[in-house]
Amino acid sequence: MTDPLTPDQPSATSTQNDALNQASSGINSAASALKNGAVEGASESPGWERATLERLAFASLTEQRLARRWRNFVRLAWLAFLVFVAWYALSQSGQPQDSSTPHTAVVEIKGEIASGAEASADLIVAAMRGAFEDNGAQAVVLLINSPGGSPVQAGIINDEIRRLKVKYKKPVYAVVEESCASAAYYIAVAADKIYVDKASIVGSIGVLMDGFGFTGLMDKLGVERRLMTAGENKGFLDPFSPQTEKQRAFAQAMLDQIHKQFIDVVKAGRGARLKETPETFSGLFWSGQQAIELGLADQLGSLDFVAREVVKAEDIVDYTRRDNVAERLVKRFGAAIGEGSVRAVKSMPGLR
């Protein structure tokens, strides 16, 4: 809200407009004098041209000076605004302080699980450590809504959950919203119990490596692929080169190994609760109700239900680490500088 201006307190815009009007009046006066002088000619005193030009020049300089001051004022105002936004964002981004008040700690796992994403191992592990270290946290709830992602990132999170449970002797519960598939389920099985909605999507215990092959199309179009490598298998994932049976078998063996790691983690996490069938580890996924029947989940329940009925601490404190406004601005600024540097390097003349 802006305070009303009194006659004794003119706004910056009014001051600038008044100054610009005065400068424009001076220019108009100088132009009129120049015109009148041209008409009257010899009737004027000697040196009238010089005086008129001086008036015109001074009026133009005054106008430029006022415009420059206004631009500087606007830039400083924007700078002050950005500094305030950054300060406010940083002041609001701190994690909850250690408290003796009993509460349920929540860490969200949403979106793709990948390095650099909001559901990366770095952010999730840091959030979990903060939750476990808080004396007031009676339990940690992983609020999951993710289609999966990197098995490496999921493995790091799974290992850390099991380590923290042993160290702090606190229970961990997973609460599934819309989906908990693939790498997300890899994380969820580290929890003591998994709660789902009856329509949640759960499962997809499998591994994939996808891509395209264009070799046949290139032959029809008469396009020749020119790929040079050092190492006979260096380019075996190239979509424009044919894949040999040896390369396909190598990739399949690697996928099978990662799949077995996934299966072992699920069996270790679910134990006797898992009702294994031939489709359990086939990559299929099920509704929340079906997941309970198959032993992939324990029972129906939401975050509020778990906090109220299971943890017995209705107060919910979110420990999720997120990029705040200031951090996003810094990342974008750094990316812009990096892009500018690359462009500058590319524009440099090469040796001939």
C-alpha positions as CSV (number, residue, x, y, z in Angstrom):
1,M,0.0,0.0,0.0
2,T,1.3,3.4,-0.9
3,D,0.8,6.4,1.4
4,P,-1.1,9.3,-0.2
5,L,1.1,12.0,-1.4
6,T,0.7,15.5,0.0
7,P,1.3,18.7,-2.0
8,D,4.6,19.0,-0.1
9,Q,5.7,15.5,-1.1
10,P,5.6,15.2,-4.9
11,S,6.2,11.8,-6.4
12,A,9.3,10.8,-8.3
13,T,7.3,10.5,-11.5
14,S,5.8,14.0,-11.0
15,T,9.2,15.5,-10.4
16,Q,10.6,13.8,-13.5
17,N,7.7,14.9,-15.6
18,D,8.0,18.5,-14.4
19,A,11.7,18.5,-15.2
20,L,11.2,17.0,-18.6
21,N,8.4,19.6,-19.3
22,Q,10.8,22.4,-18.4
23,A,13.5,20.9,-20.6
24,S,11.1,20.6,-23.5
25,S,10.0,24.2,-23.0
26,G,13.6,25.3,-23.1
27,I,14.1,23.3,-26.4
28,N,11.0,24.8,-27.9
29,S,12.0,28.3,-26.8
30,A,15.4,27.8,-28.3
31,A,13.9,26.5,-31.6
32,S,11.5,29.4,-31.8
33,A,14.3,31.8,-31.1
34,L,16.3,30.2,-33.9
35,K,13.4,30.5,-36.3
36,N,12.7,34.1,-35.4
37,G,16.4,34.9,-35.8
38,A,16.4,33.3,-39.2
39,V,13.5,35.5,-40.2
40,E,14.6,38.7,-38.7
41,G,18.2,38.2,-40.0
42,A,20.2,41.3,-39.9
43,S,17.9,43.0,-37.4
44,E,19.4,40.8,-34.6
45,S,22.5,41.8,-32.7
46,P,25.7,40.1,-33.6
47,G,26.2,36.6,-32.1
48,W,22.5,35.7,-31.8
49,E,23.1,32.4,-33.5
50,R,25.7,31.3,-30.9
51,A,23.4,32.3,-28.0
52,T,20.5,30.3,-29.5
53,L,22.5,27.2,-30.1
54,E,23.9,27.4,-26.5
55,R,20.4,27.5,-25.1
56,L,19.4,24.6,-27.3
57,A,22.4,22.6,-26.3
58,F,21.9,23.2,-22.5
59,A,18.3,22.3,-22.7
60,S,19.2,19.0,-24.5
61,L,21.8,18.2,-21.9
62,T,19.4,18.9,-19.1
63,E,16.9,16.5,-20.6
64,Q,19.5,13.8,-21.0
65,R,20.7,14.2,-17.5
66,L,17.2,13.9,-16.1
67,A,16.5,10.8,-18.2
68,R,19.8,9.2,-17.0
69,R,19.0,9.9,-13.4
70,W,15.6,8.3,-13.8
71,R,17.1,5.2,-15.4
72,N,19.5,4.9,-12.5
73,F,16.7,5.3,-10.0
74,V,14.7,2.5,-11.7
75,R,17.7,0.2,-11.8
76,L,18.5,0.8,-8.1
77,A,14.9,0.2,-7.2
78,W,14.9,-3.2,-9.0
79,L,18.1,-4.1,-7.4
80,A,16.8,-3.3,-3.9
81,F,13.6,-5.3,-4.7
82,L,15.7,-8.4,-5.7
83,V,17.9,-8.1,-2.7
84,F,14.8,-8.0,-0.5
85,V,13.3,-11.0,-2.2
86,A,16.5,-13.0,-1.8
87,W,16.8,-12.1,1.9
88,Y,13.1,-13.0,2.5
89,A,13.4,-16.3,0.7
90,L,16.6,-17.3,2.6
91,S,15.0,-16.3,5.9
92,Q,12.0,-18.5,5.1
93,S,14.0,-21.5,3.8
94,G,15.5,-22.7,7.1
95,Q,14.6,-26.1,8.4
96,P,12.5,-26.6,11.5
97,Q,14.5,-26.1,14.7
98,D,14.9,-28.8,17.2
99,S,11.8,-28.9,19.4
100,S,10.5,-30.9,22.3
101,T,7.0,-30.7,21.0
102,P,5.9,-34.1,19.6
103,H,5.1,-34.0,15.9
104,T,5.2,-36.1,12.8
105,A,8.1,-35.3,10.4
106,V,7.3,-35.4,6.7
107,V,9.7,-35.6,3.7
108,E,8.1,-35.4,0.3
109,I,9.4,-37.5,-2.6
110,K,7.6,-36.1,-5.7
111,G,8.4,-36.2,-9.4
112,E,11.2,-37.9,-11.1
113,I,13.9,-39.3,-8.9
114,A,17.1,-38.0,-10.5
115,S,20.3,-36.2,-9.8
116,G,19.7,-32.4,-9.8
117,A,15.9,-32.8,-9.4
118,E,13.8,-31.9,-6.4
119,A,13.6,-35.7,-5.7
120,S,17.4,-36.2,-5.8
121,A,19.3,-38.2,-3.2
122,D,21.1,-35.1,-2.0
123,L,18.0,-33.2,-1.1
124,I,16.0,-36.2,0.3
125,V,18.9,-37.5,2.4
126,A,19.5,-34.0,3.9
127,A,15.8,-33.7,4.7
128,M,15.7,-37.1,6.4
129,R,18.7,-36.4,8.5
130,G,17.1,-33.2,9.7
131,A,13.9,-35.0,10.6
132,F,15.6,-37.9,12.4
133,E,17.8,-35.5,14.4
134,D,14.9,-33.5,15.7
135,N,14.0,-34.7,19.2
136,G,10.4,-33.7,18.7
137,A,9.9,-35.9,15.6
138,Q,8.1,-39.1,16.8
139,A,8.3,-40.7,13.3
140,V,9.3,-39.9,9.8
141,V,6.8,-40.2,7.0
142,L,7.9,-40.4,3.3
143,L,5.1,-38.8,1.3
144,I,5.5,-40.3,-2.1
145,N,4.1,-39.3,-5.5
146,S,6.6,-40.4,-8.1
147,P,6.7,-42.5,-11.3
148,G,10.3,-43.6,-10.6
149,G,13.7,-42.6,-12.0
150,S,17.3,-43.4,-11.3
151,P,18.0,-46.7,-9.5
152,V,21.3,-45.2,-8.3
153,Q,19.6,-42.3,-6.5
154,A,16.9,-44.6,-5.2
155,G,19.6,-47.0,-3.8
156,I,21.3,-44.2,-2.0
157,I,18.1,-43.1,-0.4
158,N,17.1,-46.6,0.6
159,D,20.5,-47.3,2.2
160,E,20.3,-44.0,4.2
161,I,16.8,-44.7,5.5
162,R,17.9,-48.1,6.9
163,R,20.9,-46.6,8.5
164,L,19.0,-43.7,10.1
165,K,16.3,-46.1,11.4
166,V,19.0,-48.1,13.3
167,K,20.8,-45.0,14.6
168,Y,17.9,-43.0,15.9
169,K,15.4,-45.8,16.7
170,K,12.5,-44.0,15.0
171,P,9.9,-45.6,12.8
172,V,9.6,-44.7,9.1
173,Y,6.3,-44.9,7.2
174,A,5.7,-44.4,3.5
175,V,2.4,-42.8,2.4
176,V,1.6,-43.1,-1.3
177,E,-0.5,-40.5,-3.1
178,E,-1.1,-41.0,-6.8
179,S,1.9,-43.3,-7.7
180,C,4.8,-45.1,-6.2
181,A,6.4,-47.0,-9.1
182,S,9.8,-48.3,-10.1
183,A,12.6,-46.4,-8.3
184,A,10.0,-44.7,-6.0
185,Y,8.9,-48.2,-4.7
186,Y,12.6,-49.0,-4.4
187,I,12.7,-46.3,-1.7
188,A,9.3,-47.1,-0.2
189,V,10.3,-50.7,0.8
190,A,12.8,-49.3,3.2
191,A,9.9,-48.0,5.4
192,D,8.4,-50.0,8.2
193,K,5.0,-49.8,6.7
194,I,3.5,-48.6,3.3
195,Y,0.1,-46.9,3.3
196,V,-1.7,-46.3,0.0
197,D,-4.9,-45.0,-1.4
198,K,-7.2,-47.7,-2.9
199,A,-6.6,-46.1,-6.4
200,S,-2.8,-45.5,-6.0
201,I,-0.5,-47.0,-8.6
202,V,2.1,-49.2,-7.0
203,G,4.8,-51.6,-8.3
204,S,6.6,-51.6,-11.7
205,I,9.5,-53.6,-10.3
206,G,11.6,-53.8,-13.3
207,V,14.4,-52.0,-15.2
208,L,14.4,-50.7,-18.8
209,M,16.8,-49.1,-21.3
210,D,15.0,-47.6,-24.2
211,G,16.0,-46.0,-27.5
212,F,15.4,-46.1,-31.3
213,G,17.1,-47.6,-34.3
214,F,17.1,-45.9,-37.7
215,T,19.4,-48.1,-39.7
216,G,16.7,-49.5,-42.1
217,L,15.2,-46.0,-42.8
218,M,18.7,-44.6,-43.5
219,D,19.4,-47.4,-46.0
220,K,16.1,-46.6,-47.8
221,L,17.0,-42.9,-47.9
222,G,20.5,-43.5,-49.0
223,V,22.0,-41.9,-46.0
224,E,25.5,-43.1,-44.9
225,R,26.3,-43.0,-41.2
226,R,29.9,-41.9,-40.5
227,L,30.8,-42.8,-36.9
228,M,34.4,-43.2,-35.8
229,T,35.2,-44.7,-32.4
230,A,38.2,-45.9,-30.5
231,G,37.0,-49.2,-29.0
232,E,34.7,-51.6,-30.9
233,N,31.8,-51.2,-28.6
234,K,32.0,-47.5,-27.9
235,G,29.1,-46.6,-30.1
236,F,26.8,-49.6,-29.6
237,L,24.0,-47.4,-28.2
238,D,24.1,-45.1,-31.3
239,P,20.6,-45.2,-32.9
240,F,22.0,-44.8,-36.4
241,S,24.3,-47.9,-36.1
242,P,23.3,-51.5,-36.2
243,Q,23.4,-53.4,-32.9
244,T,25.1,-56.8,-32.8
245,E,23.9,-59.8,-30.9
246,K,26.9,-59.6,-28.6
247,Q,26.1,-56.0,-27.7
248,R,22.4,-56.8,-27.1
249,A,23.4,-59.6,-24.8
250,F,25.8,-57.4,-22.9
251,A,23.1,-54.8,-22.3
252,Q,20.6,-57.4,-21.2
253,A,23.0,-58.9,-18.7
254,M,23.5,-55.5,-17.2
255,L,19.7,-54.9,-16.9
256,D,19.2,-58.3,-15.4
257,Q,21.8,-57.6,-12.7
258,I,20.2,-54.3,-11.8
259,H,16.8,-56.0,-11.8
260,K,18.1,-58.6,-9.3
261,Q,19.4,-55.9,-7.0
262,F,15.9,-54.3,-7.1
263,I,14.2,-57.7,-6.3
264,D,16.6,-58.3,-3.4
265,V,15.8,-54.9,-1.9
266,V,12.1,-55.5,-2.2
267,K,12.3,-59.0,-0.6
268,A,14.5,-57.6,2.2
269,G,12.1,-54.7,2.9
270,R,8.8,-56.6,2.7
271,G,9.9,-59.9,4.1
272,A,7.1,-62.4,4.9
273,R,4.4,-59.9,4.0
274,L,5.2,-60.3,0.3
275,K,3.0,-62.7,-1.5
276,E,5.2,-63.4,-4.5
277,T,3.6,-64.5,-7.8
278,P,5.2,-64.9,-11.3
279,E,4.1,-61.3,-12.1
280,T,5.4,-59.7,-9.0
281,F,8.8,-58.8,-10.5
282,S,7.7,-58.6,-14.1
283,G,7.4,-54.8,-14.2
284,L,3.6,-54.8,-13.9
285,F,1.9,-52.3,-11.6
286,W,-1.3,-52.5,-9.5
287,S,-3.9,-50.4,-7.8
288,G,-3.4,-49.6,-4.1
289,Q,-6.1,-52.2,-3.2
290,Q,-4.4,-54.9,-5.2
291,A,-1.0,-53.9,-3.8
292,I,-2.3,-54.6,-0.3
293,E,-3.5,-58.1,-1.4
294,L,-0.1,-58.9,-3.0
295,G,1.8,-57.7,0.1
296,L,3.4,-54.8,-1.7
297,A,1.7,-52.4,0.7
298,D,0.2,-52.8,4.2
299,Q,-3.0,-50.9,4.4
300,L,-5.1,-47.9,3.2
301,G,-4.2,-44.6,4.8
302,S,-3.4,-40.9,4.2
303,L,-0.8,-38.6,5.7
304,D,-3.3,-37.3,8.3
305,F,-4.4,-40.8,9.2
306,V,-0.9,-42.0,9.8
307,A,0.0,-38.9,11.9
308,R,-3.2,-39.2,13.9
309,E,-3.8,-42.9,14.3
310,V,-0.3,-44.5,13.9
311,V,2.2,-42.0,15.1
312,K,-0.2,-40.4,17.6
313,A,1.2,-36.9,16.8
314,E,-1.2,-34.9,14.8
315,D,1.1,-31.9,14.3
316,I,2.8,-32.3,11.0
317,V,6.2,-30.6,10.2
318,D,7.5,-30.6,6.7
319,Y,11.3,-31.2,6.4
320,T,11.4,-31.3,2.7
321,R,14.3,-29.5,1.1
322,R,13.4,-27.3,-1.9
323,D,15.1,-24.8,-4.0
324,N,13.9,-21.4,-2.8
325,V,13.5,-18.3,-5.0
326,A,17.0,-17.0,-4.2
327,E,18.7,-20.4,-5.1
328,R,16.7,-20.6,-8.4
329,L,17.9,-17.0,-9.3
330,V,21.5,-17.9,-8.5
331,K,21.3,-21.1,-10.6
332,R,19.7,-19.2,-13.5
333,F,22.3,-16.5,-13.2
334,G,25.1,-19.0,-13.1
335,A,23.7,-20.9,-16.1
336,A,23.4,-17.6,-18.1
337,I,27.0,-16.8,-17.3
338,G,28.1,-20.3,-18.3
339,E,26.2,-20.1,-21.6
340,G,27.7,-16.7,-22.3
341,S,31.2,-18.0,-21.7
342,V,30.6,-20.9,-24.0
343,R,29.3,-18.6,-26.7
344,A,32.3,-16.4,-26.3
345,V,34.7,-19.3,-26.6
346,K,32.9,-20.5,-29.7
347,S,33.1,-17.1,-31.3
348,M,36.9,-16.9,-30.9
349,P,38.8,-17.3,-34.2
350,G,40.5,-20.7,-34.5
351,L,44.0,-21.5,-35.6
352,R,44.4,-22.0,-39.4
